[in-house]
Amino acid sequence: MADSNKITKRLTDRSRLSEVDFKNIAFGHVYSDHMFMIDYLDGMWQKQSIEPYDYIKLLPGAAILHYAQTVFEGLKAYRGQNGETLVFRPDMNFKRLNKSAERLCIPNIPEDILMNGMDELLRIDSAWVPDLPGTSLYIRPFIFATEENIGVKPADKYKFILFTCPVGAYYSKPVKVKIETIFSRTVSGGTGFAKAGGNYASSLYPAKLANEDGYDQLIWTDGQTHKFIEEAGTMNLMFVVDNVLITAETGDTVLNGITRDSVITLARDWGMQVEVRQITVEEVISGLEEGKIQEAFGVGTAATVAHIELIGYEGKDYTLPEINDEFFSSRVARELDGIKTGKIADKFGWIHKV
Ligand SMILES: *Cc1c(COP(=O)(O)O)cnc(C)c1O
């Protein structure tokens, strides 16, 4: 086990907690008091520290500012039934962070150091874990190149930071999405499986065009033919047809979502048939035309489940059945919420207690 005594601590004398209106928190706008940091230099991850959340100093020549050598993760902590802090499957996020890092030539960080630092930070900022229904503490670990060098090469200095944000519900109402057939999020051989900063920068423009046409999000198709369904925005995408749960395989263009894995596990546990396979745009459109698609929804840490009410394709909009509480997507969202907050027994060993 990593030794928490190795973490140098400098705590704030002016907590911002009392300024927060926990009933109205916009995603990504409220930051907890402290952050956990580790610096990499001389070929090693060095000093670990917990400091007040504040500006960081970078030189204009820092590599991250030029070529996006950076990876991140997103996970959540919840307030348990006895006031304890519970984190959902953090081991999976730390494994994926290192997998993403490898693709971007960023050095790996031992998982026990990450887990221990996160726990220590969550103990210090435990009052920031909200307890209202639908709220949680979003945890953002990320690594970026700090070396002053504008040559295109892997940097030799990095910084890891983990900070937290109390958050409310992400999408409160069902979303309208458009099947994208011009732009691509990623291509085979690219960085689509990694949570690499650049992937999200390049998705902004097509998403903006879709927003201008009245859609909330995009459904990405494969970069080569645009004939196969991949993901929805920054979520994995699922359909229910004939009571069968259908979702695309993960690979180098479809990110291996932890929510996706959890939903598939629960569906199978409930005896539902699950098909993990290629999904064609054609079958989705004909399914919509024939009214065979019972449910379509995105799954990811930020929203957990985002119900889809409308899918646009080549200028035509198709509406989906109105969502009710008996839908699989509604039930699985409630089940996950119950497990995450300790109301439902954690039979899969998904909960990490701080
Ligand atoms: C983060 C992310 C997801 C969802 O992954 P979770 O582990 O469930 O949060 C899906 N697709 C993309 C592109 C993502 O960045």
The ligand as a Tripos MOL2 file, in Angstrom:
@<TRIPOS>MOLECULE
LIG
   15    15     1     0     0
SMALL
NO_CHARGES

@<TRIPOS>ATOM
      1 C1        -15.9570    8.7770  -20.6710 C.3       1 LIG1
      2 C2        -16.5630    8.3460  -21.9360 C.ar      1 LIG1
      3 C3        -17.5700    7.3650  -21.9880 C.ar      1 LIG1
      4 C4        -18.2220    6.8020  -20.7600 C.3       1 LIG1
      5 O1        -17.3620    6.1010  -19.9270 O.3       1 LIG1
      6 P1        -17.7300    5.8700  -18.3960 P.3       1 LIG1
      7 O2        -16.5970    5.0680  -17.8930 O.co2     1 LIG1
      8 O3        -19.0080    5.1230  -18.3530 O.co2     1 LIG1
      9 O4        -17.8470    7.2020  -17.7730 O.co2     1 LIG1
     10 C5        -18.0050    6.9340  -23.2380 C.ar      1 LIG1
     11 N1        -17.5090    7.4700  -24.3720 N.ar      1 LIG1
     12 C6        -16.5620    8.4300  -24.3640 C.ar      1 LIG1
     13 C7        -16.0500    8.9540  -25.6520 C.3       1 LIG1
     14 C8        -16.0720    8.9100  -23.1510 C.ar      1 LIG1
     15 O5        -15.1570    9.8680  -23.1400 O.3       1 LIG1
@<TRIPOS>BOND
     1     1     2 1
     2     2     3 ar
     3     2    14 ar
     4     3     4 1
     5     3    10 ar
     6     4     5 1
     7     5     6 1
     8     6     7 2
     9     6     8 1
    10     6     9 1
    11    10    11 ar
    12    11    12 ar
    13    12    13 1
    14    12    14 ar
    15    14    15 1
@<TRIPOS>SUBSTRUCTURE
     1 LIG1         1 GROUP 0 **** ****
